[in-house]
Amino acid sequence: MTPFEIRLSLLNLAKDLAMDKFYTTRDATHAVWDVSAENARKVGATVPTPPSPPDFPTQEEIVKTATFLSEFINRTK
């Protein structure tokens, strides 16, 4: 693997980690709201406002994670 391919792999891994975190957080938050909304409907209460989605990962966050992974891999201890 060339250094360029390694960097690309690290960027893809960082992007995948960020997207996994985004979707996991979004799904968990929505699941909690869904239960709350269902319970409110059952008792005739006002359904709570749906939650806002989490912030979408930025390029800066992805690059920061890729840099962290690269530094971890390159440690010589």
GIRA-V377238 format. One record per residue. N is the residue number from 0. RES is the residue in one small letter. PHI is phi in whole degrees, 0 to 359 (none if undefined). OMEGA is omega in radians with two decimals (* if undefined). Layout:
n=N res=RES phi=PHI omega=OMEGA
n=N res=RES phi=PHI omega=OMEGA
//
This chain:
n=0 res=m phi=none omega=3.11
n=1 res=t phi=279 omega=3.09
n=2 res=p phi=303 omega=3.11
n=3 res=f phi=294 omega=3.11
n=4 res=e phi=294 omega=3.10
n=5 res=i phi=296 omega=3.11
n=6 res=r phi=298 omega=3.11
n=7 res=l phi=296 omega=3.10
n=8 res=s phi=297 omega=3.11
n=9 res=l phi=295 omega=3.09
n=10 res=l phi=296 omega=3.11
n=11 res=n phi=295 omega=3.10
n=12 res=l phi=297 omega=3.12
n=13 res=a phi=298 omega=3.11
n=14 res=k phi=296 omega=3.13
n=15 res=d phi=298 omega=3.11
n=16 res=l phi=297 omega=-3.13
n=17 res=a phi=295 omega=-3.13
n=18 res=m phi=291 omega=3.08
n=19 res=d phi=300 omega=3.12
n=20 res=k phi=297 omega=3.13
n=21 res=f phi=301 omega=-3.08
n=22 res=y phi=292 omega=3.12
n=23 res=t phi=296 omega=3.12
n=24 res=t phi=296 omega=3.14
n=25 res=r phi=299 omega=-3.10
n=26 res=d phi=293 omega=3.14
n=27 res=a phi=293 omega=3.12
n=28 res=t phi=297 omega=3.14
n=29 res=h phi=293 omega=3.13
n=30 res=a phi=297 omega=3.10
n=31 res=v phi=297 omega=3.12
n=32 res=w phi=297 omega=-3.12
n=33 res=d phi=300 omega=3.10
n=34 res=v phi=295 omega=3.12
n=35 res=s phi=298 omega=-3.14
n=36 res=a phi=293 omega=3.13
n=37 res=e phi=295 omega=3.10
n=38 res=n phi=297 omega=3.12
n=39 res=a phi=295 omega=3.12
n=40 res=r phi=297 omega=-3.11
n=41 res=k phi=297 omega=-3.10
n=42 res=v phi=261 omega=3.11
n=43 res=g phi=78 omega=3.13
n=44 res=a phi=273 omega=3.10
n=45 res=t phi=289 omega=3.11
n=46 res=v phi=289 omega=-3.13
n=47 res=p phi=295 omega=3.09
n=48 res=t phi=295 omega=3.10
n=49 res=p phi=301 omega=-3.13
n=50 res=p phi=288 omega=3.03
n=51 res=s phi=286 omega=3.11
n=52 res=p phi=291 omega=3.08
n=53 res=p phi=293 omega=3.11
n=54 res=d phi=295 omega=3.11
n=55 res=f phi=288 omega=-3.12
n=56 res=p phi=301 omega=3.12
n=57 res=t phi=265 omega=3.08
n=58 res=q phi=300 omega=-3.13
n=59 res=e phi=297 omega=3.12
n=60 res=e phi=296 omega=-3.13
n=61 res=i phi=293 omega=3.11
n=62 res=v phi=296 omega=3.12
n=63 res=k phi=299 omega=3.11
n=64 res=t phi=294 omega=3.11
n=65 res=a phi=298 omega=3.10
n=66 res=t phi=295 omega=3.10
n=67 res=f phi=300 omega=3.13
n=68 res=l phi=298 omega=3.13
n=69 res=s phi=297 omega=3.12
n=70 res=e phi=296 omega=3.10
n=71 res=f phi=297 omega=-3.12
n=72 res=i phi=295 omega=-3.06
n=73 res=n phi=276 omega=3.10
n=74 res=r phi=298 omega=-3.11
n=75 res=t phi=249 omega=3.14
n=76 res=k phi=292 omega=*
//
